[in-house]
């Protein structure tokens, strides 16, 4: 599933449509009624929060577009006037550029008030304008389970998926199976700061490369070679075999030496 950095990258890139009358269509037909309500309106903003994206059209009281990519969804940018593929759920187009949405988990009309209600039930987003570390620490440490499970719960921290979980916990030296209630304030600060740094970098890179590489190296390294423990046989820092097991419905990864507890 796409993680929060990708949604913030999409919001940044799709800002090229803001302020322009936007043709909104549903080539697939499954969002035809919603597209008709948005078609021709100027796009006022594109906002990401966690793993959600909101396109606001026609003011706070007007209709907007809420999407969640789910496991298979993607937005594809096309230059020129290329026709859409038949499976495109939504196309947002202005002169010379189109953004096509394929296979989303959620695609619905949502006004600004409903968007704010959605955001209110999510945890702090490390990529939000003012990420709330204190609120995040309280949410994590009050979670009745492991820190690894807490990070995947979107009501605790918004935007973290399995890759970010594995690599941010590795950076902080925290084992995913540590009880969330036992994460002290100083340790959490190390985790939160590292998570923000990794997510900000991943927005710029367009993918998650956590190994300590320069930007030029990150641009060319294969993803399989750019992570420290995620899907690694051995820790790329110390060479110790990486442990893997199921945690909160996903495969967890940890180095028993670099993440002792």
C-alpha positions in Angstrom: 0.0 0.0 0.0 1.3 3.5 -0.8 2.6 5.2 2.3 2.2 8.8 3.4 5.2 10.3 1.6 3.7 9.3 -1.8 0.4 11.1 -1.0 2.3 14.3 0.0 4.4 14.0 -3.2 1.2 13.7 -5.2 -0.3 16.8 -3.5 2.8 18.7 -4.4 2.9 17.6 -8.0 -0.8 18.0 -8.6 -0.6 21.6 -7.4 0.1 22.3 -11.1 -3.7 22.0 -11.6 -4.6 24.5 -8.9 -6.3 27.7 -10.0 -7.4 26.2 -13.4 -10.7 25.1 -14.6 -10.4 21.4 -14.5 -12.1 18.9 -16.8 -13.2 16.0 -14.5 -14.4 12.8 -16.2 -14.8 9.1 -15.3 -13.8 7.1 -18.4 -14.6 3.9 -16.5 -18.0 5.2 -15.6 -18.0 4.2 -11.9 -17.6 7.9 -10.8 -19.6 9.5 -13.6 -22.1 11.3 -11.3 -19.4 12.6 -9.0 -17.3 13.7 -11.9 -20.2 15.6 -13.4 -20.5 17.6 -10.2 -16.8 18.6 -10.3 -16.4 19.1 -14.0 -15.3 22.6 -15.1 -14.8 23.9 -11.6 -11.5 25.5 -10.7 -9.4 23.3 -8.4 -8.6 25.3 -5.3 -6.2 23.0 -3.4 -4.8 19.5 -3.1 -4.1 18.4 0.4 -2.6 15.2 1.7 -3.0 13.8 5.2 -1.8 10.4 6.1 -2.7 8.1 3.3 -5.6 10.3 2.1 -5.8 12.9 -0.6 -8.4 15.7 -1.0 -9.0 17.9 -4.0 -11.1 20.9 -3.1 -13.3 22.5 -5.8 -15.6 25.5 -5.5 -15.0 26.7 -2.0 -15.3 25.1 1.5 -19.0 24.3 1.0 -18.6 23.0 -2.5 -17.9 19.4 -3.4 -14.4 17.9 -3.3 -12.8 14.7 -4.3 -11.5 12.3 -1.6 -9.3 9.4 -2.6 -7.4 6.6 -0.8 -5.2 4.5 -3.0 -5.7 1.3 -1.0 -3.5 -1.7 -2.0 -3.6 -1.2 -5.8 -4.4 2.4 -6.6 -2.2 4.9 -8.4 -2.3 8.3 -10.0 -0.6 8.6 -13.4 0.5 11.9 -15.0 0.1 12.2 -18.8 1.3 15.1 -20.9 -0.5 16.2 -24.0 -3.9 14.9 -25.0 -3.4 11.2 -24.7 -6.7 9.3 -24.4 -7.3 7.6 -21.0 -7.2 3.9 -20.5 -10.6 2.3 -20.1 -10.0 1.4 -16.4 -9.4 5.1 -15.4 -11.8 5.9 -12.5 -11.2 9.7 -12.6 -9.3 12.0 -15.0 -8.4 15.5 -13.9 -7.3 17.5 -17.0 -6.3 21.0 -17.9 -4.7 22.2 -21.1 -1.7 20.0 -21.8 -1.7 17.7 -18.8 -3.9 15.0 -17.2 -3.8 13.0 -14.0 -5.5 9.6 -14.2 -6.7 7.7 -11.1 -6.7 3.9 -11.5 -7.9 1.2 -9.0 -8.4 3.4 -5.9 -9.5 1.9 -2.6 -11.8 5.0 -2.0 -13.0 7.5 -4.5 -15.9 9.8 -3.4 -17.2 13.3 -3.2 -16.3 15.0 0.1 -16.7 18.6 1.1 -14.3 20.5 3.3 -16.2 19.9 6.5 -16.3 16.1 6.0 -12.5 16.2 5.2 -11.8 17.9 8.4 -13.9 15.3 10.3 -11.8 12.6 8.6 -8.5 14.2 9.5 -9.7 14.7 13.1 -10.0 10.9 13.7 -6.5 10.2 12.3 -3.3 10.4 14.3 -0.6 13.1 13.8 0.9 13.1 10.3 4.7 13.5 10.4 4.5 15.5 7.2 1.8 17.9 8.4 2.7 21.6 8.4 3.2 21.5 12.2 3.7 17.8 13.1 2.5 17.4 16.7 5.2 15.3 18.5 3.7 15.6 21.9 0.3 14.3 20.7 2.0 11.5 18.8 4.0 10.4 21.8 0.9 10.3 24.0 -1.0 8.4 21.3 1.8 5.8 20.9 2.5 5.3 24.6 -1.2 4.9 25.4 -1.6 2.2 22.7 -2.3 -1.2 24.2 0.2 -3.2 22.2 3.6 -3.1 20.7 5.3 0.0 19.2 5.4 -1.8 15.8 1.6 -2.3 15.9 1.1 1.3 17.1 2.9 2.8 14.1 0.6 1.0 11.6 -2.6 2.1 13.4 -3.6 5.2 11.4 -5.5 6.6 14.4 -2.2 6.7 16.3 0.2 8.0 13.6 -1.1 8.8 10.1 0.8 7.8 7.0 3.2 5.1 8.2 3.2 1.8 6.3 5.3 -1.3 6.6 8.5 0.1 5.0 8.5 3.2 7.1 7.7 1.2 10.2 10.7 -1.1 9.7 13.2 1.5 8.7 12.2 4.2 11.2 12.4 1.8 14.1 15.7 0.6 12.9 17.0 4.2 12.8 15.9 4.7 16.3 17.3 1.4 17.6 13.8 0.2 18.8 12.6 -3.3 18.4 9.1 -3.5 16.9 8.0 -5.8 19.7 8.7 -3.4 22.5 5.5 -2.5 24.4 4.4 0.9 23.2 3.8 2.0 26.8 7.5 1.5 27.5 8.8 4.0 24.9 10.2 6.9 27.0 10.0 10.5 25.8 13.7 10.7 24.7 13.5 7.5 22.7 10.3 8.6 21.1 11.8 11.9 20.1 14.6 10.0 18.3 12.0 7.9 16.5 9.8 10.8 15.6 12.6 13.0 14.3 14.0 10.1 12.3 10.6 9.4 10.8 10.1 13.0 9.8 13.5 13.1 8.1 13.0 9.8 6.3 9.5 10.9 5.1 10.6 14.3 3.9 13.5 12.7 2.0 11.1 10.2 0.5 8.8 12.9 -0.8 11.7 14.4 -2.6 13.0 11.1 -3.9 9.6 9.6 -4.7 10.5 6.4 -2.9 11.8 5.2 0.4 15.6 4.8 0.5 16.8 4.7 4.1 20.4 3.7 3.6 22.9 6.6 4.4 23.5 7.6 0.8 24.0 10.9 -1.0 21.1 12.2 -3.1 22.8 11.2 -6.3 23.3 7.6 -5.0 19.7 7.4 -3.8 18.5 8.3 -7.3 20.2 5.2 -8.8 20.3 2.5 -6.2 17.8 -0.3 -6.4 15.2 -0.2 -3.7 16.2 -3.7 -2.6 19.7 -2.3 -1.9 18.5 0.9 -0.3 16.9 -0.4 2.8 18.6 -1.4 6.1 16.3 -4.2 7.3 13.1 -4.2 5.3 13.1 -7.4 3.2 16.8 -7.8 3.9 18.4 -11.2 4.8 21.1 -9.5 6.9 21.3 -6.0 8.5 23.1 -3.6 6.1 24.7 -1.9 9.1 26.2 -4.9 11.0 25.6 -8.0 8.9 23.5 -9.8 11.5 20.7 -11.9 10.1 17.4 -9.9 10.1 14.5 -11.4 12.1 11.1 -11.4 10.4 7.7 -12.3 11.7 4.0 -11.2 11.5 3.1 -8.2 13.6 -0.3 -6.4 13.3 -1.1 -8.2 10.1 2.1 -7.3 8.3 5.7 -8.8 8.2 7.9 -7.0 10.7 11.7 -6.8 10.2 14.4 -6.1 12.8 18.0 -6.5 13.5 18.5 -8.2 16.9 21.8 -6.5 17.4 21.0 -2.9 16.3 17.5 -3.1 17.8 18.0 -5.0 21.0 14.7 -3.9 22.6 
